[in-house]
Amino acid sequence: MEKNKIDFESQLSRLDVIVRTMETKTLPLDESLALFDEGIAIIKQLEVSLNDAEKKITEILSSDKVTSKKQ
Amino acid sequence: MKPNTPFYTVSGLNRYLKTLLDDIPGLHFITLKGEVSNFKKYASGHCYFTLKDETSRISAVMFSREAEKLDFPVKDGDEVLAVGSVSIYPANGIYQLYVSEMSLFGVGKQLIELEKLKKKLAAEGLFDESRKRPLPSFPHAIGIISGKGSAAARDMFVNIHRRFPIVDIYFFPSLVQGEGAPEDLRKALETAQTYPLDTIILGRGGGANEDLSAFNDEALVRAVAASGIPVISAVGHEVDVTLCDFAADKRASTPTGAAEAAVPDMRDVQSKLMNAEERLQNQMSETLKNLRKTIENYKNRPIFTDPASMYREKQAEVRHQKELLIRSMNARYEEKKAAEVRLQTQLSALNPHSILNRGYSFTIDSEGKLLTSIAEVAVSQKMKTVLKDGTIVSTVEGKEVKNHGKE
């Protein structure tokens, strides 16, 4: 299971914070730009990982032998 | 037979037999074990059937008021415990069991045991709401314990993949009914604990009560409650409830329900992302637009459109001051010049040479000292008298003093 695991939960929370901050606070321009960049980066990252449809079902037999089959 | 033999009527006989039977306490509220056959339920709700064993049979009836309370669908072949009374229906002379209550034999006992176990485990707090953990919203890996090759397992694979294809699925096949099933399930759950799973689904498809009974096994239920990984119990259909359902962190009534509980819908996440992106873009646009407007406003201020205005005023001021200065200087100059002219005139008037030019002369002594008074003159003193064009050198012969006050 060597996939680069993205913590969806925390990334989505961060994204929510970013969007809300940008919409409710008046920020200096450089801060706005920084938040914007961060937000877009998170979105891209999550979209990419959602599209990574490489799924596998691993069947664990009682003898503890692992067989993996891609579907 | 003799002609005067006393005789009964049929009705009389039957009625007599009925009273006899009705008087026997041992025939009332008895429990009878038997197998149902020729079961028929009429539109009225009344049920007529036969109860039998290997060698005998007895007619039975259960009227609608009692039959309504049956908690299982009676069918031929069911082994039952029927509670009722034996009596004769005088109209047809048939003695029947009038059934007031009926339950499936064996199942009845099972249910009682199950109820006891449920109470015991509940008292230990195994089913408490507070013990139930929230399921991870975005699991990385899910374990599924279900029948190998079962429709339920396949349903879950398909639905989980449809909703959230990026999650890893670990499948732990197990027996789900019959002998050895509870042990198999427990072992699968134990094995699953050693894998880095976020959630475990324990599930199987629908079935008769006996088929689901493995999920009421005490050791299995305890294992579910003790699982370090959150467990979703998806056993049977909507109406089926097993003790595993109570002990699990979440109960799903179908395999699809289990998939929905275990993973988020990717489309929801995607639309959330798109929405967030749109909001960010809009917000950024708005910010930049406002900034541009502000800059534009500054650009339009006179200080930038007509910078000369900054100093033009000052220039005018300077010019003005310069003029004033020049004017005042000129005035001073004229003033001084006039004064000078005046002085010059005065001076001119006082110029001895002018006086001389007018014919006057002055006299000085031998030292050059000017003689202004007769008292300064002594007879025989040498003196000079300067005229406009020469000097008279003379010696004083005599002097005349002017009378005071006269002339």
Interface residues (C-beta under 8 A of the other chain):
Chain A: M1 K3 K5 D7 F8 E9 L12 L15 D16 I18 V19 M22 E23 L27 L29 S32 L33 F36 G39 I40 I43 L46 E47 S49 L50 D52 A53 E54 K55 K56 I57 T58 E59 I60 L61 S62 D64 Q71
Chain B: P136 S137 F138 H140 A141 F157 H161 P165 I166 V167 D168 I169 Y170 F171 F172 P173 D184 K187 A188 T191 A192 Y195 P196 M266 V269 Q270 K272 L273 A276 E277 R279 L280 Q283 M284 T287 L291
